[in-house]
């Protein structure tokens, strides 16, 4: 269950990163509210996952999901550039997430 909570927390990190961008420096109310709600939910689920997962594993995977997700959302919805170096960097982050998961005993 901790892994499920951690993945949801990571996905919510993507939500709040995207809506923070859409808030235009917290000048738009709707995206600003969604940002804060998603942040609170993301941190809450992360803290619940950390009850049984090691700190380093949970935090690394949470931030990794957020980084890869924000990268993908930026490309898909914000017209950010795609090039070999950026894809390689994202691949390395993904490899780190996978290795971190594999290095942690099932909790």
N, C-alpha and C positions, 0 to 999 in steps of 0.2 A: 504493500500500500504506500510506503514511503516513496517509492520510485514514481508511482502515479502522481502523487502530490507534487513531487519535484518537477516532473515534466509539465504539469499544469502551471506551476509557478513560473517556469521558464517561458511558457507560451504567453502568460500574462505579462511577463517582462517585455515581450515583443509588442504586445498591445499598448502598454504604457509608453514605450519608446516612440511608437508610431503616433499615438494621440498627443504626446508631448510636442512632437514636430508640428502636428496639425493645430496645436493651440496657439502657435505663433507667439511664443514667449509668454504664455498664459494670459493672452489678451482675448482669447475666444473662450467663452464660458463652457460650452458643451464639451469640447475636447479636453479642457482643463479638468472638468469634473471626472470624466472617464479616466484620465491619467491618474488622478489621485485614488480613485476607487481601485483601479487595476494595480497600482503600486501597493496599496494596503493589502489587497488579496494576495498578490505575489509574495510579499514579505511574510504574510501570515502562513501561507502554504509552505514556503521555504523553511520557516521555523518549525513547522510541524514535521516536515521531512527530516530535519536535523535531529529530531528526537532519537532516531535510530540509524541515521547515516552519519559517517564521519564528516566533520566540518569541511575539510579540503575537498572531498568528493562532491558533497552537496553543492558547495559554493561554485566549484569549477564547472560542474554540469549546468547549474542554473545560469551562470553568466555565459557559458558556451551556447546554450539554447537561445538565450537572448541575443547574443552576437550574430549567430548564424541566421536567426529569424529576422533580426533587424536588417541584416545584409540582403536577405531575400525580399523582404517587404520594400526596401529602398529601391531595388531593381524593378520589382513587379509593379509598384504603385507610385513611385516617386521619380521614375525615369533616371535613376542613378546608373552610372556607367558599369559595364561589365568588361573586364579584361583578364588576361591570363594571370597576372600577378594577384589581382583581387580574388579570383577563383582559387588559386593556390593557397592564399592565406585562409580562406574559408575552409578549404579542405584540411588544412593543418589543424584548425580549431576543431573540426569534426573528428579528426583522428584522435585528438586529445580527449574529447568527450568519450569516445568509444573506449580508448585505453583506460581512462579513469573508471568507467563502469566495469570493465573487465577486471580491473585490479582490486575491486571492492567485493567482499563476500556478500552474498545475497542476504538482504535484511528485509 
